[in-house]
Amino acid sequence: MRKGKILAALITSLVMCAMISMTALAEGEPDGLELGSVVVVEDVEVGASGHGTIQIHPTVFDAVYANNALIPLSFDIRCFGNDLETYTIRIYKGDTSTNNYELVALQSAAFDNEKSSKTISYNWDTRDTSKITEGTYTIVCTSYYYTANGSQMVNGEDTAQITIEDYHRVLDRQFVSRLYEKVLERTVDATGLAEWSNGLYDGKLTGAKVVQNIFESQEFINKEKTDEEYIQLLYQAVFDRPADQPGMETWLGVFEQGMSRTYVLWGFMESTEFAQMCENYSIVKGSITLTENRDQNAGITAFVSRLYNLALDRKPDVAGLNDWTGRLLKKKETPKQVAWGFVFSKEMNDRNLSDTEFVTLLYRTMLNREPETVGLQDWVGRLQDKSYTRQGIFDGFADSVEFANIVSSYGIK
């Protein structure tokens, strides 16, 4: 008689499980949840008349998760030794207190036949981001037990709501937070985080533009970083590594040629390493726009900077460098005319160079070498006997093959 009851209960249980599965299939696909881990908390010292229960772990309530991942959801289970008792876990998209919800994941299982309290973790597969989108989700877990006649009864039910975010939004915030820590050397504030990450998510900003805005912010400018410190920060922020010595020397050389920090930043933004970083964060790389004349052609800028260094014996000022490079870029003046502007400038005239000093300067500036004794004496003699003016001697140097080769070496035509 006892065996018959047990058999009847077992048959009823199987029938009920089949009914549950059929219901699940009617409501939605019964998948997306797989058992991950099981941790026994303690043995349960109770009588056999108890019924298994399942409750959502407190850490799950009101939690926020990103999709495109296997999300571990924890549940507290009490087993009383009856493995015919079952539980189900359902996840609905929406709020089950309204009529606007949809079953997106389900799992059914039997309680263990050993008495114990356990915390189990089910991994929710949210990698189908077309199905598991942003919004509110409701988790409902229900435990069932069986009466003496084999009828299934609901023993308990627990419900919790969670929020799913688009993983792109999370990655955008991580990208911005990292830049603040690397570049501004502080934790990102809520306003800055929202502004830059929302701009990335909405497609109004690119990775390159966010990097530029942070590096060119007043907060960063106020730090008054040296060129070497600036380059080191770029390596850390963009390449996620310290600067190597050859790279450091190359970029310092770019600064010596007169290029701006924006130009150097542009170089980092165009690198394959930055492209890979943007891919890792699933953001659009984009690019930045170079607006200064000195940043449009490195060869022309280096040529003009050379004139500042050799003719005026100083580093170029930004306004002057943009002016002279602009004249060459727009072909308003030739390299010879630009060189003339330096050699016969008021700044040069105020130096009151002697004839020997003037000719020596032409050798260095126009021929890129020190004068030989015979040539120097010849040119100085022509000035002193007034057979040549300084303008005439300049033309001789400027029209030489040597000066043409210098111009060509900077890629200027």
Order of alpha helices (4+ residues) and beta strands (2+ residues): alpha-beta-beta-beta-beta-beta-beta-beta-beta-beta-alpha-alpha-alpha-alpha-alpha-alpha-alpha-alpha-alpha-alpha-alpha-alpha-alpha-alpha-alpha-alpha
